[in-house]
């Protein structure tokens, strides 16, 4: 049972697995995380007006439980002009996604310098 999990070894994977099996506490935790993630991202959208938000890493695979609820909050709280053109996507690169994205940005910036 998920109530027997050692809290020192608790992981997001364990929380998502528990939520998928109907654990109410795990679902509440993920709901709160999605809410605060959406609120934070909407603030960034309002300040920076990005073209896109791309969820990557292991959490990007949790579309139904995390990404979609967070996306709804982003769109509700973002300034309408910024939200109209905003694309919210996920990447299939998994855990290596953020590192590959950073490497691509670095290589692009080096190309522009030379």
Secondary structure as UniProt FT lines:
FT   HELIX           2..4
FT   HELIX           7..9
FT   HELIX           12..20
FT   TURN            21..22
FT   HELIX           24..48
FT   STRAND          52..55
FT   HELIX           58..61
FT   HELIX           63..67
FT   HELIX           68..77
FT   HELIX           80..85
FT   STRAND          87..90
FT   HELIX           94..96
FT   HELIX           97..113
//
